[in-house]
Amino acid sequence: MPELCRFLGIVIRMFAEAGAPHATAHFHVQYQEHAAVYGIDPVERLEGSLPQRQSRLVEAWAELHQDELMRDWVLLQKGRPPMTIEPLH
């Protein structure tokens, strides 16, 4: 699964399943032993869990980079590699 960004111990990844496009544009988040999936538009947690602080950081980051996340979603659906996204500072 391609890594898009990493900040404060949070890893953001995205992938597409060949021949079976997902219905909802989303990305995957890993923080220590926690994992969650977030929708891109709107930015919301779809499944999994993160500690509250990390969840807020992910949501803030995703709001700032929503256009870039959608760009990467489209690239992956077309079978092309995604571009990295700037981390939260």
C-alpha positions as CSV (number, residue, x, y, z in Angstrom):
1,M,0.0,0.0,0.0
2,P,1.7,3.3,-1.1
3,E,2.6,5.7,1.7
4,L,1.4,9.2,1.1
5,C,2.6,10.9,4.3
6,R,4.1,10.4,7.7
7,F,3.9,12.8,10.7
8,L,4.0,12.5,14.5
9,G,4.1,8.7,14.3
10,I,1.0,8.7,12.1
11,V,1.3,6.9,8.7
12,I,-1.2,7.7,5.9
13,R,-1.6,5.2,3.0
14,M,-3.9,4.7,0.1
15,F,-4.4,1.9,-2.4
16,A,-6.8,0.8,-5.1
17,E,-7.9,-2.8,-5.7
18,A,-7.3,-3.7,-9.4
19,G,-10.6,-4.4,-11.2
20,A,-12.7,-3.5,-8.2
21,P,-12.8,0.2,-7.6
22,H,-14.0,1.3,-4.2
23,A,-17.3,3.2,-3.9
24,T,-16.0,5.8,-1.4
25,A,-12.7,7.6,-1.8
26,H,-10.7,6.9,1.3
27,F,-7.3,6.6,2.9
28,H,-5.9,4.3,5.6
29,V,-4.2,5.5,8.8
30,Q,-1.9,3.7,11.2
31,Y,-0.7,4.9,14.6
32,Q,1.1,2.5,16.8
33,E,-1.3,-0.5,17.2
34,H,-4.3,1.5,16.0
35,A,-5.7,1.6,12.5
36,A,-8.6,3.5,10.9
37,V,-10.0,4.4,7.5
38,Y,-11.1,7.9,6.7
39,G,-13.3,9.1,3.8
40,I,-12.0,12.0,1.8
41,D,-15.1,13.9,0.9
42,P,-16.4,14.5,3.5
43,V,-13.4,13.9,5.8
44,E,-14.8,11.4,8.3
45,R,-13.7,8.2,10.0
46,L,-15.4,5.3,8.3
47,E,-14.0,2.4,10.4
48,G,-11.4,1.6,13.0
49,S,-10.2,3.8,15.8
50,L,-7.4,6.1,16.8
51,P,-6.7,7.9,20.0
52,Q,-8.7,11.2,20.1
53,R,-5.6,13.4,19.7
54,Q,-4.3,11.5,16.6
55,S,-7.8,11.4,15.1
56,R,-8.1,15.2,15.4
57,L,-4.7,15.6,13.8
58,V,-5.6,13.3,10.9
59,E,-8.8,15.1,10.3
60,A,-7.1,18.5,10.3
61,W,-4.4,17.3,8.0
62,A,-7.0,15.7,5.6
63,E,-9.0,18.9,5.5
64,L,-5.9,20.9,4.6
65,H,-4.9,18.4,1.9
66,Q,-8.4,17.2,0.6
67,D,-7.7,18.2,-3.0
68,E,-4.3,16.3,-3.0
69,L,-6.0,13.3,-1.4
70,M,-8.6,13.3,-4.2
71,R,-5.8,13.7,-6.8
72,D,-4.1,10.6,-5.4
73,W,-7.3,8.7,-5.3
74,V,-7.9,9.4,-9.0
75,L,-4.3,8.5,-9.9
76,L,-4.5,5.1,-8.1
77,Q,-7.9,4.3,-9.7
78,K,-6.2,4.8,-13.1
79,G,-3.4,2.5,-12.1
80,R,-0.8,5.2,-11.6
81,P,1.3,5.8,-8.5
82,P,0.2,8.5,-6.0
83,M,2.2,11.6,-5.1
84,T,3.4,12.2,-1.6
85,I,1.6,14.9,0.5
86,E,3.2,17.3,2.9
87,P,3.0,16.3,6.5
88,L,1.4,18.3,9.3
89,H,3.8,20.7,11.0
